[in-house]
Amino acid sequence: MTRTHHTLHTFTSLAAAALLLLVPGGPAVAASFTGGLAFSTGNQSLWGPGASSSSFGGSGSAGTTIAGVDVGAGYSFRASSGTARANLSGNLGATYAQELALPGVTRIGLGFTGTSGSFSTALGASASISAYAHDVPFFGPWDPCVYCRNWSLDTSASFTPVLGVQHSGTGSFAVAGVGPDIGVASAQLTLNANQTARFRSTALVGSLRATHRDSSASQTLGFSLAGSSFLDFDLDQAGLWDFDFLGLDVANTFSTTIGANLSVDLGCCFGAISKSFPFGNVSLLNTPSFGLDFGAKSLLGAFSISVVPEPGSTALVLLGLAGLFVTGRRRA
């Protein structure tokens, strides 16, 4: 091969390499990431952030006069404590291009799938039901406490979490036919206390951070996952970009309703007089919806994306080297 032919061959090879670099790479390789998350609230106030148990209570009374005898009944409920707690587990997933042929914008898909969840409430309260009968012939006033005690009313529910779906738990406390009977007068109580708690996980919230490994340049985008979502990152530098999930938390709503259905049946004068006092459904508490605090979590070192250098710059360097090589060969 002559020197001229050798020089031409070398130049052609370098030029071909440069042209290949000017052509964008093939399709990006799809990749996926899955990270497990487990959230727990611990015990929190059943009445909401900053609330006290004294916000829960109710009382009422009713009475009448029968044959000159005053008869009646009353009730009083007071909370002594109340807590709620919840647990939620699931998997946070991401789909992305493992390698980019050029610096630029890349789209990352996000999704969350719940695996297990539960919530429970614990309520301690006091209840008293009183009855009275005054001016009873041959007996005098009668004012007993028909039902006076502390009780508990708890709820619990287990479920597979689905964002946006509400889950409910109920609990009840029943007493029937409780009360004194002293012959000349009697009182019978029927009490059903109930609680319904409602929990809804509305979204997984947080942010995704991309950090360039060499320059430490970073970008952070927030998200709120109520289903699937997409984030567009502008990876404007060649090299490796590392991605981390920060401040992951469960947006949610929680509320509870506590009520009672009760009635008192009074009798006096050896059954000559009887009266029933149905108090009906008594609403004792309807808490406003509030969010339980699960606490933020992070998933560091989730995944990385490699960005290939700008092909045009590398191609120009190779073409320049080819030109220098030819010039040097001519001078030689």
C-alpha positions in Angstrom: 0.0 0.0 0.0 1.5 3.5 -1.0 1.9 6.2 1.5 -0.9 8.2 -0.1 -3.3 5.2 0.1 -2.3 4.6 3.7 -3.0 8.2 4.6 -6.3 8.2 2.8 -7.3 5.0 4.6 -6.5 6.4 8.0 -8.4 9.6 7.3 -11.3 7.6 6.1 -11.4 5.5 9.2 -11.3 8.5 11.5 -14.0 10.3 9.5 -16.2 7.2 9.6 -15.8 7.0 13.4 -16.7 10.6 13.7 -19.8 10.1 11.5 -20.9 7.2 13.6 -20.7 9.3 16.7 -22.9 11.9 15.0 -25.7 9.4 14.7 -27.8 9.0 17.9 -27.6 5.7 19.7 -30.3 3.0 19.6 -33.4 2.8 21.8 -32.8 3.4 25.5 -32.8 0.3 27.7 -35.8 0.2 29.9 -35.2 -0.5 33.6 -37.3 -0.6 36.8 -36.9 -0.1 40.5 -39.0 -1.3 43.4 -38.6 -0.2 47.0 -40.5 -1.5 50.0 -42.1 1.0 52.5 -43.5 0.4 55.9 -45.3 3.3 57.7 -46.6 3.5 61.3 -48.2 6.3 63.2 -47.8 5.0 66.8 -50.5 6.1 69.2 -52.0 9.5 68.5 -55.0 11.4 69.8 -58.3 10.1 68.7 -59.6 13.7 68.7 -57.1 15.1 66.2 -53.8 17.1 66.5 -53.6 19.2 69.7 -57.0 18.1 70.9 -57.7 16.7 74.4 -60.2 14.1 75.5 -62.3 16.7 77.3 -63.7 17.6 73.9 -65.8 14.4 74.0 -68.9 14.3 76.1 -72.7 14.6 76.2 -75.6 14.7 78.6 -79.3 15.0 78.6 -82.4 14.3 80.7 -86.2 13.8 80.4 -89.0 13.7 82.9 -92.7 13.9 83.5 -95.4 13.9 86.3 -97.7 10.9 86.6 -100.4 10.9 89.3 -98.5 13.5 91.2 -95.2 11.6 91.1 -92.3 13.2 89.4 -90.4 10.6 87.4 -87.5 11.0 85.0 -84.1 9.9 83.8 -80.8 11.4 82.6 -77.5 10.4 81.2 -73.9 11.6 81.0 -71.0 10.5 79.0 -67.4 11.7 79.4 -64.2 10.5 77.7 -61.2 9.7 79.8 -58.8 8.9 77.0 -58.7 8.1 73.3 -56.0 7.0 70.9 -55.8 6.0 67.3 -53.0 4.3 65.3 -52.5 3.0 61.8 -50.0 0.9 59.8 -49.5 0.8 56.1 -47.0 -1.1 53.9 -46.5 -1.1 50.1 -44.1 -0.9 47.2 -42.9 2.2 45.4 -42.0 1.5 41.8 -40.2 3.5 39.2 -39.6 2.9 35.5 -36.8 4.7 33.6 -34.3 4.6 30.8 -31.1 3.1 32.1 -28.9 4.9 29.6 -29.5 8.1 27.5 -27.7 8.5 24.2 -27.7 12.3 24.5 -28.0 14.7 27.4 -31.6 15.9 27.7 -35.0 15.3 29.2 -35.9 11.8 30.4 -39.3 10.7 31.7 -39.6 8.6 34.9 -42.8 6.7 35.7 -43.9 6.3 39.3 -46.5 4.0 41.0 -47.4 2.7 44.4 -49.0 -0.6 45.3 -50.2 -1.3 48.9 -49.6 -4.7 50.4 -51.1 -4.5 54.0 -52.7 -1.9 56.2 -54.6 -1.7 59.5 -55.9 0.9 62.0 -57.4 0.7 65.5 -58.7 3.0 68.2 -58.8 2.6 71.9 -61.3 4.6 73.9 -61.8 4.8 77.6 -64.9 6.6 78.9 -67.3 6.9 81.8 -71.0 6.6 81.6 -73.8 7.3 84.1 -77.5 6.8 83.8 -79.7 8.1 86.6 -83.4 7.8 87.3 -85.6 9.5 89.9 -89.0 9.3 91.3 -90.1 12.0 93.8 -93.1 12.2 96.1 -93.8 8.4 95.9 -96.7 7.6 98.3 -95.5 5.9 101.5 -91.9 5.8 100.2 -90.4 9.3 99.6 -87.9 10.4 97.0 -86.0 7.8 95.0 -82.9 8.8 93.0 -80.6 5.9 92.1 -77.8 5.6 89.7 -79.0 3.0 87.3 -75.7 2.5 85.6 -72.5 4.1 86.6 -69.2 2.7 85.4 -66.2 3.1 83.2 -66.1 1.2 79.9 -64.1 0.8 76.7 -65.1 1.2 73.1 -62.5 0.0 70.6 -62.4 -0.5 66.9 -60.0 -2.1 64.5 -59.8 -3.0 60.8 -57.3 -4.7 58.5 -57.2 -4.2 54.8 -55.1 -4.1 51.6 -54.4 -0.4 51.0 -55.7 1.1 47.8 -55.0 4.9 47.4 -58.2 6.8 47.5 -60.4 4.0 49.0 -62.0 4.5 52.5 -61.9 1.7 55.1 -64.1 1.6 58.1 -64.1 -0.1 61.5 -66.9 -0.4 64.1 -67.2 -1.2 67.8 -70.0 -1.4 70.2 -70.8 -1.8 73.9 -74.2 -3.1 75.0 -76.0 -3.3 78.3 -79.5 -4.6 78.6 -81.9 -4.9 81.6 -79.6 -3.3 84.2 -81.1 -1.5 87.1 -82.4 -1.7 90.6 -85.8 -3.1 91.7 -86.8 -2.4 95.3 -90.4 -3.5 94.9 -92.1 -0.1 95.2 -90.0 1.3 92.4 -87.7 0.0 89.7 -85.6 1.2 86.8 -84.3 -0.8 83.8 -81.7 0.5 81.4 -81.0 -0.5 77.8 -77.8 1.0 76.4 -75.9 0.5 73.1 -72.8 2.7 72.6 -71.2 2.5 69.2 -68.2 3.9 67.4 -67.4 4.0 63.7 -63.9 5.0 62.6 -63.0 5.9 59.0 -59.5 5.9 57.4 -58.6 6.8 53.8 -55.0 6.9 52.4 -55.3 9.5 49.6 -51.8 9.6 48.2 -48.1 8.8 48.6 -46.3 12.1 48.6 -42.6 12.9 48.5 -39.9 14.1 46.1 -37.4 12.5 43.7 -33.8 14.0 43.6 -31.3 13.5 40.7 -27.7 14.2 41.6 -24.8 14.3 39.0 -22.1 12.1 40.5 -19.1 14.2 39.3 -20.4 17.8 39.5 -22.9 17.3 42.4 -25.4 19.3 40.4 -28.9 18.3 41.5 -32.6 18.6 40.6 -35.6 17.8 42.9 -39.2 17.3 41.7 -42.1 16.7 44.1 -44.9 14.3 43.5 -48.3 13.2 44.9 -49.2 9.6 43.8 -52.9 9.0 43.8 -52.3 6.5 41.0 -49.5 6.5 38.4 -47.5 9.6 37.7 -44.6 10.8 35.5 -41.7 13.1 36.3 -39.5 14.8 33.6 -35.9 15.4 34.5 -33.5 17.4 32.3 -30.2 15.5 32.6 -28.1 18.1 30.9 -24.6 16.7 31.7 -22.9 13.5 30.6 -22.1 11.0 33.2 -23.9 9.2 36.0 -27.0 10.6 37.7 -28.0 9.1 41.0 -31.7 9.2 42.1 -33.0 9.3 45.7 -36.6 9.4 47.1 -37.0 11.9 49.9 -39.7 12.9 52.4 -42.0 10.0 51.6 -45.3 10.1 53.5 -48.9 9.0 53.4 -51.5 11.7 52.9 -54.6 10.5 54.6 -57.9 11.4 56.3 -59.2 9.9 59.6 -62.4 10.6 61.5 -64.6 8.9 64.0 -68.3 9.1 65.1 -69.4 8.0 68.6 -73.0 7.7 69.6 -75.4 5.9 71.8 -78.9 4.5 71.7 -80.4 4.2 75.1 -83.7 4.1 77.0 -84.8 3.9 80.6 -88.0 2.1 81.8 -89.2 3.4 85.2 -91.9 1.9 87.4 -93.2 2.8 90.8 -96.0 2.2 93.2 -95.8 -1.6 92.8 -96.4 -1.4 89.1 -99.2 1.1 89.2 -97.2 3.7 87.4 -94.7 3.0 84.5 -92.9 5.2 82.1 -90.4 4.7 79.3 -87.8 7.3 78.3 -86.3 6.4 74.9 -83.5 8.9 74.3 -83.0 7.5 70.8 -79.8 7.9 68.9 -77.5 10.3 70.8 -74.6 11.7 68.9 -71.7 12.1 71.3 -68.9 13.0 69.0 -68.2 13.7 65.3 -64.6 14.5 64.9 -63.6 16.6 61.8 -61.4 14.8 59.3 -57.7 15.1 60.1 -54.5 13.3 58.9 -52.7 10.8 61.1 -49.0 11.5 61.2 -47.0 8.6 59.7 -43.7 10.3 59.6 -41.5 10.9 56.5 -39.1 8.2 55.1 -36.4 8.2 52.4 -35.1 5.7 49.9 -31.5 6.6 49.2 -29.5 5.2 46.3 -32.7 4.1 44.5 -31.3 3.9 41.0 -28.9 5.6 38.5 -29.1 6.7 34.9 -26.0 7.0 32.6 -25.9 9.8 30.1 -23.5 9.4 27.1 -21.4 12.4 26.2 -22.6 14.8 23.4 -21.7 12.9 20.2 -21.2 16.0 18.1 -18.3 17.3 20.3 -16.5 13.9 20.2 -17.0 13.7 16.4 -15.5 17.1 15.9 -12.4 16.1 17.9 -11.9 13.0 15.8 -12.3 15.0 12.6 -9.8 17.5 13.9 -7.3 14.6 14.7 -7.8 13.2 11.2 -7.0 16.6 9.7 -3.9 17.0 11.8 -2.8 13.5 10.8 -3.1 14.2 7.1 -1.3 17.5 7.4 1.6 15.8 9.3 1.9 13.1 6.7 2.1 15.7 3.9 4.9 17.6 5.7 6.7 14.3 6.2 
